[in-house]
Amino acid sequence: MPEQIPEEFIEEIKSETDVVEIISEFVQLKRRGRNYLGLCPFHSEKTPSFTVSPDKQIFRCFGCGKGGNVITFLMELEGISFFDAISRLAENTGKPVPNQISANQNSSLSHEDQNMLEAHEWLMKLYHHLLKHTKEGKDGLEYLKNRGISDETIDQFQLGFAPDIENFTASFLEKKGFSLQSMIKAGLLADHRENKYIDRFHGRVIFPIRNHQGKTVAFGGRMIYQGEPKYLNSPETGIFHKGNIFYNFDLARQAIRKSGEAVLFEGYMDVISASQAGIDNGIASLGTSLTESQARLLRRYADRVVICYDADSAGIEATRKAANILQNAGCYVKIAQLKQGMDPDDYIKKYGGDSFRDHVIGASITYMTFYLDYLKRDYNLQIESESMQYIERALDEIAKLRKPFEIDHYLNELGDRFDISKDALQQEIAYRRRKFDKYKDNQQTKSHTNNRKNSYKENKLLPAFQNAERHLISLMLNNRNIAEKVQQELGGTFLITEHQVLVTYLYAFYEEGHEPDVSLFMEYLPESNLKDLAAQLAMQTVPDEVTDMEIEDYIYTIKSERHKKNTIHSLELEQKEAERRNDPVTAAKIAMNILNLKKEWKKAKHR
């Protein structure tokens, strides 16, 4: 545990923090008995194996083995320091981190990245102020008003305006003490001309891009005068990786988690206009193609995603690609349909927010319906050969569906449209399903082969002594008296090295006067593998009451194993001594004795 942060402060913060509440900000959790279950944020999976225990205030993934407490979770998921995790939790509880602690701690961000964050925060406030309260921002404000954006929405999204003065931002940043050369690297200034630094976004309405913690990490800019490009985004930097975040995700996250559904748009104005229309779960993928990383992030919060891209050729193609990525991540995808050539912002302006909610988002079609219509663009269905090609491709996609009633529905549509018997279509589906399942099995076999060692280690039948150690430690984590009894009987001489290290820390934890608290105990463990092990053992189901006889049985099993190992080791030393004395007969007898003991040992290990 870091010495600079008083244990009392950490305990106070943790006592007022609910691990389920914090993790729910990042993972869609559902109650299962006493625990909560969700998709693991640390590895890709479609079947939930990530478990959170509100009683023990810890988490554990039974898929990848990751485990820990709420502090560990934030550190691992966000890539932040212990101090930053404590600060985040303290902020949630409304308790300030003591000044003397703050002064002695460093953020997990590099000095360069911290400077970038500070510069973005200053400029976000400056641009917003200029837009709303100065004559320099008048043109930008007029542009937004003409687009139907209200003052309330301008404040909600912290929209701003960068004056059409090339060195305005550079002068401001220099006065604030920032290195202008580093601000080029931050994407806020453009390359200098004749020793002048140019504001990258001058003459543009500014859309702050925030990370998932609500920190401004980049800007999008829309030119309102003559000039190109019309839209301009910040480049990738140490604090901004556009393939990992969504526009407006920090504000929409709660609504997405609550509804289990997200609405995915292409651009900033679509999100903003939709928000004014009452769509508070809207996000955008920052003007780039949707990435697998973004899809995995979204799946943790939402079961369903409605894609609402522009109704032009590019938008339709982007919809298809995004839908495939989202489906591969495990999302149920629907498609919102707009009139040809329109984008969401256009539609809302022309028909109003109520119509958009009811007749566009509310009337979204399934991905399969969209895809079957999309396919028609590639074929002239009046020509028989092209109709056959269309049917082949349609069947390829329908065969991927898992629900029989969905398959039945689309086969009926296809059969009616092309006058083909349902039996024939079902045979085609069965053929494709067999091919698909065989391919899937081959892929899984390869995956299992690649991970055979890890899989075997996780799933093999453990020796009796190892199970005894695991059961004992699980009990010790929950009962101080049992830990003291085991310490007297066994000390730290557990046979599995990781177990031995873990109980050594546990003894020290109890000797400091602590009561059983797995979440707090994890702060004493210096390595992530020990925290994972502690979480794994703590998640084991233990009886409310355990008899002395059961504990003695576990201890006896471990002692017996240790005795056998010690006996064999002693005999091996005697054998070497006999060989040194040139006494082959004695050495051979001892070797036979060792061999028999090892055979007995192996049998006993798996009883």
N, C-alpha and C positions, 0 to 999 in steps of 0.2 A: 504494500500500500504506500503510495507516495507520502513522504514524511511532511511535505510542506502543507498539506491540507489536513486540518485536524479531523480525527476520526469522529468527534462529536458532530461536526458540521455535516460530514457525509451521512452519518446515521440519521440526522435530523431531516436532511433532504430526502433520503430514501424512505423514511417513515411516512412522509407526506406525498410519496409518488406511488402510483399504481402501475405495475409493469404491464398489465393488460391495456390500460388506457394509453400509455406511451406507445407500445408496440402496435396498437390499433391505428395509430397515425400512419403507419407504414405497411401494415398487413391487414387484409380483411379476415377477421377472426370470427369463428362461430363456436358457440358453447357445445362441448361434448362432455357430459357428466360434470366432474369438478374442474376440468381444465378447458382450455380453448384451443381450437385447431385452425390452421391456415396454411397457405402456400409459403414455403420457405423463401425468404428474401436473399439467402446466401447461395442458393443453387437453383437451377431450372428444374421445375417439376410440375406435373399436371394433377397429381393426386396429393392432397395435403398430408404432410408428415411433420409439420412444425407445430410443436405443442408449447403452450404457455400455462404455467401453474400460478394462479392468483394466491393460493395458500402459501407457496414457498417463494413467490416473487422471482421466479426464474423461468427460462425458456430452454427448450431442447429440440433439435431437429433429429428425428430418427432416420432421416435420409442421408444427410451429409455428416452428422455427428456434432455439429456446432451447438454450443450451449453456453449459458452464462446468466447474468442478471441484467437489469435495465441499463446499467452503465456500460457493461460489456457490449450489449446490443447496439447502443448508439455509437460506441467507438468502432466496432466492426463494420456496421452498415454505412455509417457516414464517413469513415476514415478520419476520425477526429481524435484528439488527445484525451487523456483522462480528465484533465482540467476543463477542456471544452465541453465534455459530456456532463460533468458536474455543473458547469455554468448553465448549460441548456436546461437541466432539471431544476436548478435553483430559480431560473427565470420563470419556469412554469409554476413553481410554488409561490412566486412573488417574494422570494428571499434573496437579497443581494449577496454576492460573494464578497466576504470581507476584503477590505482594501489591501491588507498586508499579504493576503493570499494572492490576489490578482497581481500584485507587484512582483511576486517571485515566480510567477508561472508564465510559460510561453504557450501561445496558440499553436495548434497543429499545423496552421498555415505557415508557409515560408514568409519571410519579411517582404519579398516581392509581391506575393499573392495578397498579403494583408494590405499592402499599399494599393493594389488594384481595387480591392473591396472598398476601401475608404474613399478612393477617388470616384468610384461609381456611385457611392452613397451621396457624396457631396454634389455630384452633377445631377443626380436624380432630383434632389431637392431644389437645386438651382433652376433646372429646366422647367420643373413644375411651377415654381414661383414666377418665372419669366412669362410662362404661358398665361397664368391667371391674373397677374397683378401689374404687368408692365406694358408699355407701348411696344416694346420689342417683340412681345408675344402676341400682339393683336392679330396678325395675319394667321398665326397658327390656331388661335382660339376661334377665329371666324371660320376657318376650314372645318374644325371639329363640329362647330354649331351647324354648319351647312350639311354635315353628315348625320345630323340628328343626335349628337352625343351631348348628354346633359352634364351640368356642373357636378352633380353627384357621382356620375360615372367617371368623369375626369379625375375626381379625387380618389375614387375607389381604385382605379388602375394607375394613379400617379402619372398621368400623361403630361407631357411637357413640350417645350419648343426650344430648339437651338437657333439663336439668331443667325441671320445670313451675313455674319461677320467672320471672316476666316480665322482670325487669331483671338476671338473672344474667349473661347474655352481654354486655350493655351495660357492666356494672361491670368485667368481665374485660377487654374491649377498651379501655376507658378507662384502666385501669391499665397496659396495654401501650402507651399513647401514641397510640392511634388516635382520629381525629376521629369522634364519634358520628354527625354529620350525613353524613359521607362513607360511614359504614357502612350508612346507609339506602340510599344510592345503590348500594352493593355488594350489597344484597339480604339483608344479615345481620340488620338490625334493621327493625322496622316503625315507622310514623309515631308520634311521641311524643304522649302524652296527659298534659296537665297537667305539662309539662316532664319526662315520663318516656319513656325509650326502651324499646320492647318487643322482646324476642327473637322474631324471626320464626318460629323453629322450636321454641319451648318446648313441652315435653310430648311430644316426638316422638323416635322412633328415627331416627338420622341415617345417610343413605347418601351418603358423599362422592362427588362427581362429578369425575373427573379428566380433564384434556385428554390428548392423545396423547403428551405428554412425561411424564405421570405427575404433573402439578401439579394440586392441588385447586383447582377454579375455581368450584364451585357445590355445593349440597347438595340432596338430596331428603329429605323428612321424612314419617314415618308416625305419625299420632296414635294413642296407645295409651290415652288417656282419652276422656271424653265431649268431643266438639267436632268442628267441621267447618272446613275440608275434611279428609277422612281422609288424603289425600296432598297434599303441598305441595312445590313445587319452587322453587328460586331463580329470580328474574326474569332476563331477559337483561341483561348488563352489558358493560363494555369487555373483560372477559376470558372471558365465557361467551356463546356463540352456539349454542343448543341444536340448530339445524338443521344444524350442521357437525360435530358429534361424536356418538359413541356412548358409552353407559355401558359401562364395563369394556373399552373398546377397547385401552387401554394394556397391560392384562394379557393380553388374548386375541390380540393382534396376531401374536405369534410362532407360536402354534398355528394361526391362520388362514392365515398365509403358508405354513407347513409342509404343511398338509393341503390347501390350495387351496379350503377350504370354511369358511363361517361359518354359525352358527345365530343367527337373528334372533328375539329375544323382545320382548314388550311392556313388561315391568316389571323393576324391580331384583330383586325376590324370585325371579322366574323364572330370571334369570341366576345368582343365588347358589345356589338349589336345584339347578339343572342342573350348576353347577360341582362341588357336593358329589357329584353323581351321575357325575362323570367327564367332563362336557362342558366342556372348557376353551377352546373356540372360540366361546362364547356372548357376545352383545352385545345391548343394547337401545337403542331409539331415543328414550329420554327422555320417554316418555308422549305424544309428538306423532306426527303422521303422518310417515312416512318422506319425506325430501326428496331432490331430485335431487342435491344436493351430497353427502349421505350415501351415496347409491347410487354415485356416481362414486368416492368415497373407497373404498368397499368393493370395487369392481371392480378397483382397483389391486392388491388383496391376494388376492382370491378369484375363482375361476372360477365357483364354485357357492355358492348361498345356500339354506339351509333355513329357511323361515318357520314359526315355531312360536308363533302368537298364540292368544289365548283362543278356545274353541269356543263362543262365543255369537254373536248376530247382528252385534254391533259388531265383534267380532274377525274374523269371516269377511269382512265388508265391508272392513275394514282390510287383511286379507290380500290381497284382490284388488287393491286400490290399490297396495300395496307391491310386489306381484309385477310389475305393469305398469311401475312406475318402475325396478325392478331389471332387468327384461328390456330396457328401452330403454337402460340403461347397459351392456348386454352380458353380464349374468350369466345363468347357467343356474339356473332357480328350481325348487325342490321344496317341497312343502307337507307339514308334519308334522300328522297328524290326531289330535285328542284326542276323548274322549267328550264328548257334548253337555253344555255348561254348565261344563266343567272348564277350569282353566288349568294350565300346566305344574307349578306348585308343588303344586296339589291332586293332580295325577296321581302325582307322585313320592311324596307323603306316603301315598297310598293303595296304590300298586302297587310302589313302590320304584324306586331308580335304575337297576338292571339292566333292568327292564321298560321304563323310559322310553327308555334308550339303544337297546334292541333293537326294541321294538314301536312306538315313536313316531318318534324321529329316524331309526333304521335302516330303518324301513318307510315313509319319506316317499314320497308319490306325486308324479307330474309335475304341473306347473302346469295342463296341458291337461286332465288327468283331473279335477283340482279344479274347473276352470272349467266343464267340461261338467256337472258335478254342481251347481255353484253356479247355473248358468242355470236349472235345473229349478225353482228357487224361484219364478220369475216366471211360470210357465205351468202350466196344467192339461193334462197330456199325454194325457188321455183325450178331449180335444176336438180334432178334426182341425185346425181353423184355428190353434189355439194350438200344436199340434205342428209345423205348417209354419213358424210364426214362430220356434220354438225351433231348428229345423233350419237356418233362414236365419242366425241369429246364431251357431250352432255352426260353420257353414261359414265365416263371416267370420273366425273366430278360427283355425280349422284352416288356412286359406289363408295365414296369416302364418308358418307353420312352414317352415323351410328344408330339412329333411332328408326326402327322399322316403319312407323307411321309416316315419317318424313319421306323415306324412300318410296313408300306406296303412293303418297300424294304426288310426287314429281313424276313417277312412272305413269300414273294416270294421265297427267297433263301431256306428257310426251306421246303416249299412245294415242290420245284423242287428237293431238295436233297432226300426227303423221300416219294415223290409221294403222298402228302396229299393235299386235296382240300383247296383252300384259304378260302372258306366259313367256313369250319370246324375250321381252325386255328383262324379266326376272332372271332368265337363264344367263343373259349377258351380265347382269349385276353379280350373280353368283360367281361367274367366271372371273370377273374383275376383283371381287372380294378375295377369292383364293389367291390370285396373283399378288394382291396388295398385302394380304396376311403373311404370305411366304416371304415377301421382301422385308416386311416388318420384323418377322422372326429372325431373318438373317442379320438385320441391323442390330437387333437385340443381342444375338449371339456374339457379334463382334464386340459390342459394348461390354457384354459380360466377360469376354475373353480379356479385354483390355483392363478390366477392373477385377480380375479373378482373385488376386491376392487380397485386396481390400474386402471383397465380398466374402471370401472364405474366412478371413479374420473376424468379420462381423457375425457370420452365421454358423460357424462350426460349433460343435458341441464342446463346451469348455470343460477342462478337467475339474474334478470335484473340489480340489483345493482352491482353484481360481474362483469358482462359484462361491465357495465359503468366504473368501476374502471380499468379494463384491457384496454379498449379503451383509457381512459384518460392517463394512464401511457405510453401506446404506443405512443401517440401524444407528451407527455412530453419528452420522450427520444429523439424525433426528433426536438423539438421546445422549445427553452428556454423561449420565451414569454408566451407560453401556460402554462409552468411549473410555472412561476411567478404568473399568473392569478389564477391557481388552488391553489397555496400556500396561496394566499390572501383569497380565498373563503373557502377552506377546511382545510388548514394547513396540519398536518400529520394525521388527524383523518379519515383515510380510515378504512373500516370495516373488511377487510381481513388482518390478522396480517402481512403476508409476504408482501402484498402491502404497508402497512404502513411503514414497515422497509425499503423497497426499495425506496420509495419516500423521506424518511428522508435522505438517502444517496444521492439521486439525487439533493435535495435542496442544500445540502452542496457542492456538486460537482459544481453546477452552481454559488453558492456564492463565490467560489474560483476564479471565472472569466473564467471558461471553457465554450467553445461553445459545442453544441451537438456532442458527440463522444462516441457511445456506447462501442466501443472497449476499449477506455481509461477509461471510467466510470467503467467498470468491475474490473479494478485494485483497485478500492476503496471498492469493496464488499468483506467482509472477509470470506463469506461462499459460498460453491459451489452451494447450493440450490438457493441462491440469484442470482448467475451468470447464472444458468440455466433459472431462471424466467426472468431475464433481456433479455437473448437471445431469449427466447420464445416470449416475448412481442415485442421485436425489430423486429422480423421476420414477425410480422403481417403486412399485407398490409394496409397502411394508405394513404388517399387521399393527393394529392399535396397541396390542399387548404381545410381548414375546417372553417366553419362559426362560429361566436360567439354563434349563436343559438344552434348549435350542442353541443358545449362545455357546455353551460348553461344547456342543457337537461341532459347531463351526471352528472353534479354537482347536479342538482335538484333531480335526481334519487337517488344519494348517500345520500343527505341530508334528503330526505323523509324517506329512510330506517333507517337512524340514529335516526330520530325523533320518528318513530314507536317503535324502540327498547328502546329508553329513556322513552317513555310514558308507555310502558309495565313495565319497571323496576320500575318507580315511583308508579304505581298502585300496584305492588307486595309489595312494602314497606308499602303502605297504608293498604293493606290486613293484613299484619303481625301486624300492629299497632292495627287494629280493633280486631283481635284475641286476642291480649295482653289485650285489654280492656274488653274482654268477650262480644263483640258485634257481635254475629253470623249473624244477619240479614245484617248488613253493610258489613261484611266480605264476605258473599255469593253473594251480589250484585256486589261487586268489582271483585270477582272471575269470575262471569258470564261475566262481562265487559272485563276482561283479555282474557277469552276464545274466545269471539267474535273478539277481536282485533287480536289474534293470527291466527284465521281462515282467516281473511281478509289479514293478512300479508303473509300467505302462498300462497294465491291466487295471490296476487300482485307480489310476487317474481318470478313467472313463467309466467307472462304475456309477 
